[in-house]
Amino acid sequence: MKSLKPSSSGKLIMSQPNPRELKELYLQGQNIMALLRKNATTNGNTEEIIEVSYDLQAGSYVSALSEPSIAEHKQNYGAAIAQEMLTRCHPTSILEAGVGEATTLAEVVKNLPSETKAYGFDLCWSRLAYGKLWLDKNKIADTTLCTGSLFQIPFSTNSIDVVYTSHSIEPNGGFEQPILQELYRVAKKYLILLEPGYELASAAAKARMDSHRYCKNLVKTAENLGYSVIKHELFPLTANPLNPTAITVIQKTPISESEKDVESVLACPKTGATLQQFGEVLFSPEALCVYPIISGIPCLRAENAIVASYYPELSDLP
């Protein structure tokens, strides 16, 4: 495999990128995240490492549901998350941050009132494409999926009643604070985290989490930020005993009447401003750039932006 090195921005630089070789190594069963960390000589997982690793897994989560026991666990898991939401409020909107192939989101939505608007974003377009197909197969409509980063969430402030995660903060060990700040910003009422319960785990589980550079200290980080943590305990449904899921519920400080209505839910990840749709692109009047919509999936990571200062004036060109 060709060598990789980190740039000054923390991104990886491959001297001669070879995605096909990475795909072959993945199919051979190698841990791509660990391999990329080693070649990048970094102790943690950069966003690029996470993206490459998870994109190669695209389709595997949907395929796994062909196993009845896994499908049953996912159904129970999603139902339990929905019940947690409903004990707190009756959300008109929910967002899964790091939605992957929407296998969890689908089960959550099935257990919420039909009028609940659902959203999800993920780093990987490939996983979202599988997710879109999965939602269609489950006859779940009125759901918006887009690409996005946990560090620059493409949603407006206070725009979603309940924001939740399901092991999406997990590989971002060392970046807990900026991620929590972004998730909290978008939430209007509650932030529900289903993430590795490092502090509640066995010694063997902790050692495994440390080796994978998983997140930790989410409660302490949230409390240091002044957030109101109203629940933190092991979740009763865990797929892997060596990666036990903990549920952490954070209640958002009530917002004023003037802040309750947002002009648009989706927002420019660079500026947070409202986006305007022109055909198959979303235009950011503040950043003067456009974001493409590919197969119905808005691509709303900052690096997806194309500078187009005069797009509204020129969008009707033949």
N, C-alpha and C positions, 0 to 999 in steps of 0.2 A: 504494500500500500504506500502511496506517496505521502511525503511528510506534510504536516500541517503546523502552523504557528499562529499564535494570537497576534492580532494587530493592536494598535494603540487604543482602539475603541472596544476591545474585548472580543471582536468578531474573529472567527477563524479564517486563516488564509491558506488555501491549498495551493502548493506550487503547481500541481497539475491535477485539477479536480477529476475524480473518477467515480461518479455516483454509481455506475454499474458495478464497480468492484465492491463498494459498500453494500449494495443490494445483495450481491452474491454472498458476502460474509454474513449478512443478516439471515439469509436463507439457510446458511450452514449452522445457524444457532448461536452466532457470536453476539455478545453484548455490545451493541454499536455505541451506546453512550459511554461506556467504560473505555472502549477503543479510541473514540474521539478525544476523550479527556487525556488519555495517555499520549496521543500524538500531538495534542495541543499543549502538553506540559502545563496543564491547569488542574487545580485541586477541585474546582467546582464545575457545575454545568452551565455553560453560557447558553443564551437563548438559541443560538445557532446549533449547538450540540443537541439541545432538546428538540428543535424543529426537525433536523435531519433524522434523528433516531426515531421519533414518533411517526414521521411521514412514511418511513419504510415499513411501519407496522400497519399502515392504512388497510382497512378491511378485516383485520384480525379480530377486532372486538365484535363486529357483526357476525363473523363466521363462528366465533366461540358460542354464540347463542343457539347454535344448532344442537348443542349438548343440553338435554333437558334440565339437569341439575344446575347448570350455569344460568340458564334462562329463568329458572324458578328463583334463584338467588337474586338476579337482577330485578325481577318483578317485585320481590319483597323489599329490596333495597330502595327502589324508586318509590314504592308506596309509603315506606317509613319516612322518607324525606318529605313527601307531600303532606303526610300527617303532621310532621313537625312544623311545617309552614302554617297549616290550618289551625294549629293550636295557638299560633301567635297572631295571625290576622287572616283576612280573606283577600289574598293578593289579586290585583287586577293584572299584574305583570310579574314575570320571573325571568331571571337570566342565569344560565349556567356558564360560568367562566372556565374556559378550557373544556368545551363540550365534546371534543373528540368526534366520535361517530354517532353521537346523540342517543346512545343506547340507554343511558341513565335518564336523560331528558325525556325520552319517549315515555318511560314508565312513570316519571313524575307527573307529566302532563295528563296521563290517563286517570290519575287520581285527584285532579283538581277540577274545579268548575269549568265548563266548556268555554266560558267567556274569558278565561285567563289567557292573556297574550304571552307567548313564550319566545325567548331569544337565547341565542348561544353564540359564542365565538371561540376560535381556536387558532393556534399558530399555523396549522397545516391545512391547506386547501384540499388536499387529497382526502383527509379524514372527514372534512365537512361534506365533500361530495358523497362519500359513503353514508354520512349521516342524513343528508337530504333524501337519499334513496330509502334509507331505513324509516324515516318519518313518513314518507309517501306509502311505503309498504304497510305501515301501521295505521294508515288513514288519519294521520295527524296533520291538520292544516293550520293556517294562520300562525306559522312559526318562522322566525327570521334567523338565519345562520349567516355569519360573516367571519372573515379572518380578522384577527386582532391580537394584540400583545397584552399580557398582564401588567406590563409597565406603562402602557399607553392605551388604556381601554377605550375603544371607539364608541362610547356611550356618554350621553349628557349627564351632568351632575344631578343627583336626586331623581333619576329618571325611571328607576325600576324598584317596585315595592320590595321584592326579596331577591337578593343576589346570593348565589351559592356556588360552592366548588365541590368537586369530587375527585380528590387526589390530583388536582392540577397544580397546586402550589408545590406539591410533593418534590419534584426534582429541582426546585429552585432554592436549595439550601443556601443561606447567607443573604438572601434577598427578601426575607420575610417582610421587613418594614415597608419598602416602597410598594410591594404588591398589596399589602393590607390597606395602605393609604388609598390606592386606586380603587380597590373593591368597595371600600367604605364610601368613597366619594360618589360612586354610581348608585349605591343603595339608598332607597328612600326610607325604608322601615327596618329591615333586618338584613344582616349578613350571616349566612350559615356556612360554616366550613366543615367539610368532611375530609379530613387529612390525616396523615400518619400520627398516631398518638404517642409520640416519642417519650414524653414524660410519664406516660401510663403503661409503657411497654416493658417486656422482659429484657433481661440483659442481652439475650441472643438477638432479639428483635432490634434493640438499640444498635448493636454491633452491625447488623445488616443495613439498617438505615444510614448509619455513619459511612459505611463503605460505598453506598450509592449516592451520598451527598444529599440526603433528603432534608426537608425542612424540619425545624424544631422551634420550640419556644414561641409558638403562635399566641398563646394566652398572655404571656409576659410582654410580648411585643405590643399586642393590642392594648393592654393596660397601660403600658408606658406612653402610648399615643393618646391616652385619655378616653379610650373607648369603653363602653359598658358591656362587659362579658357576663351574660346571665346564665350560661350553661356551658359546662365542659366536662365530658365524660366519655368513656369508651362507647362506641356505637354497637348495638347488639348484633349487627350484621357485618361480618368481616370475612372477606374471601380468603385472606392469607394470614394465619396467626403470627407470622413473622413480620407482617406489615399491618398491625391492627389499626382500624379506623377509629378516630375520635371525632365526636361532634362538638363543635364550638359555636355557640349562638351569640351574636353581638347585636345589641339593640341600638339602632340609630337614634341620635338625639332628634326629637320632633322638629320639623322645619316650619318656618313661618308660612302664612297663607300666600304671601307673594312669591314664595319659592316652589309651591306645589305643582304648578303646571309648567312643563317644559315644551318648548316649541317643537322639538324633534328628539326622538330617542337616540338615533344614530348620530354620531358627531365625528368631526375631524380629529384623528388621534394627535395631530400636531398642535392644534389650537383649541380644541373643544367646541368649536363653532358648529352651527347647523350646516348640514350638507344639502345641496340642491341636486335633484336627479334630472339628468338629460339623457334619455335613452338608456344606454348600457354603461353609463358612468355616473359617479357622484362628484359634484363640483364643490370645492371648499372656497367660498368667497374671501375668507380671511387669509388662507395659505396660498390662494391662487394656483391650485393644483386639482387634478382629477384622480379619482380612484376607480379602477375598472370593476365591472360586475361580470363575473365569469360563470356561465351556466347557472345564473340566478343567485350567485353567491358574491356579495360585495366584498372586495378585497381592501380591508381597512387597517392594514399595518402601515406605519409611517413610511416604510421603505417601498410600499406599493404606490406611493404618490408619484404622479407625472406632472411636472411643472407645465401649466397651461394657463398663462395669465389672461388670455382673451377667449377662453373656451366658450362662454355664453354667447359672445358675438359671432364666433366662427363655427358653432356646433352644427349649423345647417348647411355647411359646405357640401357640395355634391361629391 
